[in-house]
Amino acid sequence: MEHEIIFTALHIHLRWLRSLAKTGLQKAK
């Protein structure tokens, strides 16, 4: 059960990082 919560948190974190990188690249251009 516990590792399931960690896995979900990691998934959300990765999506957040990807969106953050996308906006960062758009701002750089």
C-alpha positions, 0 to 999 in steps of 0.5 A, a space after each residue: 500500500 505504501 509503495 503505491 502512494 509513493 509511486 503515485 506521488 512520483 508520477 504526479 511529480 514527473 508530470 509537474 516537472 515535464 510541464 515546468 520544463 515545457 513552460 521554461 523552454 517556451 519562456 526561453 524562446 
